[in-house]
Amino acid sequence: MTCCEGWTSCNGFSLLVLLLLGVVLNAIPLIVSLIEEDRSSQNPISCFEWWFPGIIGAGLMAIPATTMSLTARKRACCNNRTGMFLSSLFSVITVIGALYCMLISIQALLEGPLMCNSQGNSTANCEFSLKNISDIHPEDFNLRWFFNDSCVPPTGSKNPTSNDVMASGWRASSLHFNSEENKHRLIHFSVFLGLLLVGILEVLFGLSQIVIGFLGCLCGVSKRRSQIV
């Protein structure tokens, strides 16, 4: 097995783990919402999970590249120049899906759970578009809804300063499932932070497979296996 085939096989197992992790993370708020409300479309923790960033973006769109990469270990279609080229081509789809997962996760982390919005359980703030992403500034990514004692600001209060956010960060470690608000905040934060990391890793593995696939296409695979194929 050449280094190209070996790295492709390793990429396949890594993408498979990330794929399953993305699906599980995306399913968590859906399942919690279903259990709590006994209705799958009412009062979700947030509405961003309904964009299916983990199920579609990090999941379904990563299946072609994952399947193609895993075949490198079994002397199948990835052990020839055409197979290596296809693995690169399918990895482009993986990268697109992972970017989709990342963008939705970033938007979800900025907005916080629905109960942290001034509009309550309204889904008006859950619209996802490239314009929303382009309006994001680094100073907006402070996660006040998570680090503050309560994510629902009192009426007429001024915006907390960065020092207030830092101080309240020490209290964030005490968050637990003692209230509905804390439970939703913890689930929302854990799920979408996890999906963001899954998306980042899938982008890295996808880009590396694009490079390795083209190298395998140009340089060829091992002589012994190419004769078998």
Secondary structure as a PSIPRED ss2 file (coil, helix, strand):
# PSIPRED VFORMAT (PSIPRED V4.0)

   1 M C   1.000  0.000  0.000
   2 T C   1.000  0.000  0.000
   3 C H   0.000  1.000  0.000
   4 C H   0.000  1.000  0.000
   5 E H   0.000  1.000  0.000
   6 G H   0.000  1.000  0.000
   7 W H   0.000  1.000  0.000
   8 T H   0.000  1.000  0.000
   9 S H   0.000  1.000  0.000
  10 C H   0.000  1.000  0.000
  11 N H   0.000  1.000  0.000
  12 G H   0.000  1.000  0.000
  13 F H   0.000  1.000  0.000
  14 S H   0.000  1.000  0.000
  15 L H   0.000  1.000  0.000
  16 L H   0.000  1.000  0.000
  17 V H   0.000  1.000  0.000
  18 L H   0.000  1.000  0.000
  19 L H   0.000  1.000  0.000
  20 L H   0.000  1.000  0.000
  21 L H   0.000  1.000  0.000
  22 G H   0.000  1.000  0.000
  23 V H   0.000  1.000  0.000
  24 V H   0.000  1.000  0.000
  25 L H   0.000  1.000  0.000
  26 N H   0.000  1.000  0.000
  27 A H   0.000  1.000  0.000
  28 I H   0.000  1.000  0.000
  29 P H   0.000  1.000  0.000
  30 L H   0.000  1.000  0.000
  31 I H   0.000  1.000  0.000
  32 V H   0.000  1.000  0.000
  33 S H   0.000  1.000  0.000
  34 L H   0.000  1.000  0.000
  35 I H   0.000  1.000  0.000
  36 E H   0.000  1.000  0.000
  37 E H   0.000  1.000  0.000
  38 D C   1.000  0.000  0.000
  39 R C   1.000  0.000  0.000
  40 S C   1.000  0.000  0.000
  41 S C   1.000  0.000  0.000
  42 Q C   1.000  0.000  0.000
  43 N C   1.000  0.000  0.000
  44 P C   1.000  0.000  0.000
  45 I C   1.000  0.000  0.000
  46 S C   1.000  0.000  0.000
  47 C C   1.000  0.000  0.000
  48 F H   0.000  1.000  0.000
  49 E H   0.000  1.000  0.000
  50 W H   0.000  1.000  0.000
  51 W H   0.000  1.000  0.000
  52 F C   1.000  0.000  0.000
  53 P H   0.000  1.000  0.000
  54 G H   0.000  1.000  0.000
  55 I H   0.000  1.000  0.000
  56 I H   0.000  1.000  0.000
  57 G H   0.000  1.000  0.000
  58 A C   1.000  0.000  0.000
  59 G C   1.000  0.000  0.000
  60 L H   0.000  1.000  0.000
  61 M H   0.000  1.000  0.000
  62 A H   0.000  1.000  0.000
  63 I H   0.000  1.000  0.000
  64 P H   0.000  1.000  0.000
  65 A H   0.000  1.000  0.000
  66 T H   0.000  1.000  0.000
  67 T H   0.000  1.000  0.000
  68 M H   0.000  1.000  0.000
  69 S H   0.000  1.000  0.000
  70 L H   0.000  1.000  0.000
  71 T H   0.000  1.000  0.000
  72 A H   0.000  1.000  0.000
  73 R H   0.000  1.000  0.000
  74 K H   0.000  1.000  0.000
  75 R C   1.000  0.000  0.000
  76 A C   1.000  0.000  0.000
  77 C C   1.000  0.000  0.000
  78 C C   1.000  0.000  0.000
  79 N C   1.000  0.000  0.000
  80 N C   1.000  0.000  0.000
  81 R H   0.000  1.000  0.000
  82 T H   0.000  1.000  0.000
  83 G H   0.000  1.000  0.000
  84 M H   0.000  1.000  0.000
  85 F H   0.000  1.000  0.000
  86 L H   0.000  1.000  0.000
  87 S H   0.000  1.000  0.000
  88 S H   0.000  1.000  0.000
  89 L H   0.000  1.000  0.000
  90 F H   0.000  1.000  0.000
  91 S H   0.000  1.000  0.000
  92 V H   0.000  1.000  0.000
  93 I H   0.000  1.000  0.000
  94 T H   0.000  1.000  0.000
  95 V H   0.000  1.000  0.000
  96 I H   0.000  1.000  0.000
  97 G H   0.000  1.000  0.000
  98 A H   0.000  1.000  0.000
  99 L H   0.000  1.000  0.000
 100 Y H   0.000  1.000  0.000
 101 C H   0.000  1.000  0.000
 102 M H   0.000  1.000  0.000
 103 L H   0.000  1.000  0.000
 104 I H   0.000  1.000  0.000
 105 S H   0.000  1.000  0.000
 106 I H   0.000  1.000  0.000
 107 Q H   0.000  1.000  0.000
 108 A H   0.000  1.000  0.000
 109 L H   0.000  1.000  0.000
 110 L H   0.000  1.000  0.000
 111 E H   0.000  1.000  0.000
 112 G C   1.000  0.000  0.000
 113 P C   1.000  0.000  0.000
 114 L H   0.000  1.000  0.000
 115 M H   0.000  1.000  0.000
 116 C H   0.000  1.000  0.000
 117 N C   1.000  0.000  0.000
 118 S C   1.000  0.000  0.000
 119 Q C   1.000  0.000  0.000
 120 G C   1.000  0.000  0.000
 121 N C   1.000  0.000  0.000
 122 S C   1.000  0.000  0.000
 123 T C   1.000  0.000  0.000
 124 A H   0.000  1.000  0.000
 125 N H   0.000  1.000  0.000
 126 C H   0.000  1.000  0.000
 127 E C   1.000  0.000  0.000
 128 F C   1.000  0.000  0.000
 129 S C   1.000  0.000  0.000
 130 L H   0.000  1.000  0.000
 131 K H   0.000  1.000  0.000
 132 N H   0.000  1.000  0.000
 133 I H   0.000  1.000  0.000
 134 S H   0.000  1.000  0.000
 135 D C   1.000  0.000  0.000
 136 I C   1.000  0.000  0.000
 137 H C   1.000  0.000  0.000
 138 P H   0.000  1.000  0.000
 139 E H   0.000  1.000  0.000
 140 D H   0.000  1.000  0.000
 141 F C   1.000  0.000  0.000
 142 N C   1.000  0.000  0.000
 143 L C   1.000  0.000  0.000
 144 R H   0.000  1.000  0.000
 145 W H   0.000  1.000  0.000
 146 F H   0.000  1.000  0.000
 147 F H   0.000  1.000  0.000
 148 N C   1.000  0.000  0.000
 149 D C   1.000  0.000  0.000
 150 S C   1.000  0.000  0.000
 151 C C   1.000  0.000  0.000
 152 V C   1.000  0.000  0.000
 153 P C   1.000  0.000  0.000
 154 P C   1.000  0.000  0.000
 155 T C   1.000  0.000  0.000
 156 G C   1.000  0.000  0.000
 157 S C   1.000  0.000  0.000
 158 K C   1.000  0.000  0.000
 159 N C   1.000  0.000  0.000
 160 P C   1.000  0.000  0.000
 161 T C   1.000  0.000  0.000
 162 S H   0.000  1.000  0.000
 163 N H   0.000  1.000  0.000
 164 D H   0.000  1.000  0.000
 165 V H   0.000  1.000  0.000
 166 M H   0.000  1.000  0.000
 167 A H   0.000  1.000  0.000
 168 S H   0.000  1.000  0.000
 169 G H   0.000  1.000  0.000
 170 W H   0.000  1.000  0.000
 171 R H   0.000  1.000  0.000
 172 A H   0.000  1.000  0.000
 173 S C   1.000  0.000  0.000
 174 S C   1.000  0.000  0.000
 175 L C   1.000  0.000  0.000
 176 H C   1.000  0.000  0.000
 177 F C   1.000  0.000  0.000
 178 N C   1.000  0.000  0.000
 179 S C   1.000  0.000  0.000
 180 E H   0.000  1.000  0.000
 181 E H   0.000  1.000  0.000
 182 N H   0.000  1.000  0.000
 183 K H   0.000  1.000  0.000
 184 H H   0.000  1.000  0.000
 185 R H   0.000  1.000  0.000
 186 L H   0.000  1.000  0.000
 187 I H   0.000  1.000  0.000
 188 H H   0.000  1.000  0.000
 189 F H   0.000  1.000  0.000
 190 S H   0.000  1.000  0.000
 191 V H   0.000  1.000  0.000
 192 F H   0.000  1.000  0.000
 193 L H   0.000  1.000  0.000
 194 G H   0.000  1.000  0.000
 195 L H   0.000  1.000  0.000
 196 L H   0.000  1.000  0.000
 197 L H   0.000  1.000  0.000
 198 V H   0.000  1.000  0.000
 199 G H   0.000  1.000  0.000
 200 I H   0.000  1.000  0.000
 201 L H   0.000  1.000  0.000
 202 E H   0.000  1.000  0.000
 203 V H   0.000  1.000  0.000
 204 L H   0.000  1.000  0.000
 205 F H   0.000  1.000  0.000
 206 G H   0.000  1.000  0.000
 207 L H   0.000  1.000  0.000
 208 S H   0.000  1.000  0.000
 209 Q H   0.000  1.000  0.000
 210 I H   0.000  1.000  0.000
 211 V H   0.000  1.000  0.000
 212 I H   0.000  1.000  0.000
 213 G H   0.000  1.000  0.000
 214 F H   0.000  1.000  0.000
 215 L H   0.000  1.000  0.000
 216 G H   0.000  1.000  0.000
 217 C H   0.000  1.000  0.000
 218 L H   0.000  1.000  0.000
 219 C H   0.000  1.000  0.000
 220 G C   1.000  0.000  0.000
 221 V C   1.000  0.000  0.000
 222 S C   1.000  0.000  0.000
 223 K H   0.000  1.000  0.000
 224 R H   0.000  1.000  0.000
 225 R H   0.000  1.000  0.000
 226 S H   0.000  1.000  0.000
 227 Q H   0.000  1.000  0.000
 228 I H   0.000  1.000  0.000
 229 V C   1.000  0.000  0.000
